[in-house]
Amino acid sequence: MSEAIKLQRREFTCDVPGPHLLITGGVHGDEFEPVAAIRRLIRRLEAMSTMPKFLRGRLTLVPVVNEAAFLSGARRAEDGLDLARVCPGDPNGSVTERTGHALSELIRAADHYIDLHSGGTAFSVLPLAGYMLHADEAIRDCQREMAKSFNLPIVWGTSPDLDGRSLSVARDAGVPAIYAEYHGSGLCDPAGVDAYVAGCFSVMQMLEMIDGVPQTDCLVEHVIEDPRPASGVMQLCNPSPMTGLYEPTVELGARIDAGDLIGTVHDPLGNESMPIPARKTGILLVQRTFSRVRKGESIGVVLETTRAPAETS
């Protein structure tokens, strides 16, 4: 039998009743803003814990879910599986499947869930808070409010039909859940760490777990819900037509129309170049920053901003 995975975590509890919030980072081993942010959250909460009744309910913090991938500095562990595709995992499977099982148990035990991500080593992502468009209206409304409270420029609700993910485990368990993305490119953006810490505290205030002054500066620019199948699957958008060196034309966050040039792929010898036009009109939500691209891999994601906003959907 395979050895069980035990996720390294920090728990904060209080005798005052309240919800149980789970916050995780490091589902992919090359995403570093979440790890730094949760580390800072732990330090901040340890300092707050000396105050009486500093917390209502329970908080579970996991800085690095996918430890095997993190130690390798790679998106995936040595078994080659993507943790965000194998949940709820298998307690007797490979290292990633066992990690998925351990993560899923934590999610099912929570009342609310925040999963922090970034673009990893290959992409940079415009800061966003996202959620699945849950069939239960009360859960969907709670998720939307959590995402808006996280206070990043993009709030994005997407298809509820995607399986294998941390949020699909939460969906099936009836646990309101959001995820966040902030830049990436293999870096650890200090602004992203700051935004994640502030966002987590803001959601805790929204859930009435802690007291505090709510953020007065609303950074949310777009609230968009897209129920179409596979919406939110960034890896499928604008695939490269060939393997080669990718050269972007527009910057992250730029406004772009369908047919506009996103970038060009060149073969290494310079004999062939293939332009990649945008398939949609909107803003460039994800930009490929790792220049080597294989045929079929995404070079970026255009978020359609013409869809009806969530408030009127």
GIZIDA-V184068 format. One record per helix or strand. SS is the DSSP state (H for helix, E for strand). FROM is the first residue (numbers start at 1). TO is the last residue. If there is no record, write none. Layout:
ss,from,to
SS,FROM,TO
SS,FROM,TO
This chain:
ss,from,to
E,10,13
E,20,24
H,33,48
E,58,62
H,67,72
H,83,86
H,95,109
E,112,116
E,123,132
H,137,150
E,154,158
H,166,173
E,176,184
H,190,206
E,222,225
H,234,236
E,239,239
E,244,248
E,255,256
E,261,266
E,273,277
E,282,288
E,292,293
E,298,298
E,300,303
E,309,309
H,310,312
